[in-house]
């Protein structure tokens, strides 16, 4: 796969995840476990029929890595949704997207992927842009910070595990492991935290799975095809998309500091891609 195709896949993934995060914010009255549960149902409605139709081996070839990816996915998703109970959506999203830095470090240690000194500086520039956009507000609850950093570290592990698996697994199998584990965990934990949704909330909850499926599928395709340190930093773009969603959906207002933060993120990303090539 060409670099441009992998980059397009990751950007498409980021847009889908940004929309999903916006819906999660709108459904803030539901518990994180119930949202994880519905997130998994919506995706499984796509993955299981496709796996059966394409006659793909259901349990895959690398069960150990697939299970690790599934566990890391459930931890990352649940901790992120839980952190929204303690932090604002802006702060939580910003802190979670330190994950490409963890991914690059893990890839450097375990996959021996090379990272140029300038790329480390660019990771810092992009991360600084994230902090400027959302800032460290007065809602920096320590429990929320721990949860969101656990989510970020787990997401970094996911990047590296998918890269380790490479093209030896069908992306549907990788996603299906994650969603099956999320379905079981979210379903069990929702029993004592269940809130009955109305019709609109049913549709929104199930749509989480659709956008999650699109985001997960194309993120997996992108990470399977190129080096982690090229593709993973593109996840920062989700913060940019969240600005548009926040502005037009939730009526949030962003100032010149936000625009400066966007500029830093784009500079960090574009120049990092140039160096990687």
N, C-alpha and C positions, 0 to 999 in steps of 0.2 A: 504493500500500500504506500502511495506517495505521501510525503509530509503534508501537502495541502489537504489531502483527503482526511488524514488523521486529525488535523487541526479543525476541519469543518465538522467532523463527528463530535469532537469535544465541545465545540461551541454550541452545537445543537443540543447536546446533553446538558450543558449549563443553562440554556434557556428553559428547557423542560423542568429542571430542578428548581429554577427561580420561580416559575409559575406554581410548582408544588409547594414551595415554602410560603408563597403568598396565600395559598388556600389554607395551609396549616395555621398561619397567623389568624386568618378569618375564623377558623374553628377552634379558637383558643379555649373555649369552655369545655372541650373534651379532653380526657386524660391522654398522656403521651402513649400509654399502652393501647388504648382504643384506636388512636390514630395509626400506630404501627400495625395493628391488626388489619384495619381497613386498607392501609397502604399495601399490605401483602396480598390481600384478596384480589384487589384490582389488577395487580401484576400477574398473579397466578392464573387469572382468567385468560391471559395471553400466552404465558409460557407453557403451561401443561398441554393445552390443545396443540400448540405448535410442535412441541417435543414428540407428542404421539403421532401427529401427522407426518413429521419428517423421519420418524422411526429412529430417533437419536437415543442411544443408551442412557436411561434415566439417571443412573448414578455416576456417570462420567468415568474418566480414566484416572484422575488424581484425587481420590476421596479425601485424603489428608489435607491437601491444600484447599480443596473446595469447602471442607468443613471449617477450616481456619478463616477463609474468606466470609463464610456465612456468619460465624460467631462475631468477627470484627464488624461486619455490617450491622448486625443486630445491636451490638454495643454502641456503635457510632450513632445509629439512627435514634435509639432510645435515649441516650445521653443528651443528644441535641434537642430532641423534643422536650425532655425534662428540664433542660437548662432554660427554656423559654418561660418556665414558671418563676425563675429567679432573675433573669436578665431581659432587657428589651430585645426585640427581634434584630435590631441593627447591631447591637453589641454582640449578640450570640452568633450571628452570621459572620461578622468580622473575625471574631476569635476562632471560629471553626475553620476558617480558611487560612489558618497557619498550616493546614494539613499538607500542602505541597512541599513545605520546608521539611516536615517530618518524612515525607515520601522520598525526597531527594537524599536525606541523610540515611534512611534505611536502604535505599537503592545503592548508595555509595558503599555502605558497610557490607550488605549481604549479596548484592548483585554485581559489585565491583564496577558500577557505571561511573564514568569519569565526569566530574563537574569542574568546570574552569573557575579559577578564582573570581573572575568578573561575574560569573553566574551567581555566585554566593552574594555578591554585592547587589545584583539585580533582584534576587529574592528579597533582600532586605528593603530595597527601594519599593517593590510592589507591596510588601507587608506594611511598610510605612504609609503607603497610600490608603490601604484598607483602614488603618487606625485613624487616619485623618478624616476619611469619609464618615465613619461611624463614631469614632472617638471613644475615649474611656469616660463614660458618664458617671453619674453618682449612684448608679444601680449595680456597681461591681460587687455583687454578693459573692462571698468566697465559695459557697456551695455551687452556685451557678458557674463560676470560673472553673472549678474542678471538673464539673460535668462536661462543659464545652471543650476543655482541653483533652479529656478522655475521648470525646467524640473526634477531635482533630487527629489525635494520635492513632486511633483506630482507623480513620479514613486514610491516613498515610500508610498504614499496614496493608489496607485493601489495594492501594495502587501497586505496591511492590508484589503482593501475592498474585495479582492478575498478570503482572509483567512476568513473574516467575512461571506461571502456567503457560503464558504465551498463546500460540495458536493450536495447542494440543487439546483444547477443550472448546466445544461450541459455546458461544456467549449465552445461549439460552440455558444451558446447564449451570453455568456460573451464577446467573441471576436466579434460577430456580432454587438452588441450594439456599441462597440468602433469604428468599421469600418464604420458603417452607419453614425455615427456622424462625423467621419473624412472625409467621402465622401462628406457630405453636406457642412461642413466647408471649406475643401480644394477646392472643386469645385467652391463655391461662391467666395472665395478669389483669385482663379486662373484666374478669368475672365479678370482682368486688368493686370495680370502678366504672361500671357500665352506665352510660347516659343514652336514653332512647332518642335517636335523631328523627327530625321531621323529613318530609320528602326532599326538600332542597338540600338539607344536610346529608341525606343518604347519597344524593348525586355527587355532592362535593367530596364526601369521604371516599366514594368509589373512584372518583376521578384522580385521587392521589395515586392510585395504582397505575393508571394510564400514563400520567406524566412521569411517575417514577420509573415505569417500564421503559419509556422512550429515553429518559435520561440515563438509566442504568445500561441499556443495550448499547447506546452509542458511546458512552464512556468506556465500556468494556472493549468495544471494537477499536477505539482509539488507543487505549493502553496496551492492547495486545500487539499493536502494529509498530509502535515507535518507542524510543527510550523514554523512561519515566520522567527524566528531568527536562524533556522537551514538552510533553503533553500535560503533566500534572499542574504546572503553574497556570495553565489556562483556566483552571477552576476559579481563579481570582475574578474572572469576568462576571461570575454570578453576583458579586457585590454590585457591579455596575448595573446589571439587569434589575437587581432588587431596588435600585434607586428609581428606575422608571416605574416599577410596580408600586413602590411606596408613594410616588408622586401622583400617579393617575388612578390608583385603586384606593389608597388609604389617605390621600390628601396630605402627605408629608411634604415638608418644605426643606430644600437643600440650598446651602449658601455657597460662596466662592471657595471656602475651604473644601467642600465636597468636590467641586470641579477640579481643584488642585489635586485632590486625592485620586480622582479618576485619571488625570494626566499622568501621575506617577505610576499607577497600575499599568496603564497602556504602554508607557515607556519601558517599564520593567519587563513586560510580556513580549513586546515586539522585539526588543533588543536581545532578549534571551533566546527567542526563536532564531534570530539571525545568527547568534553565536553558535547555537546547537547545529545549525546547518553547516 
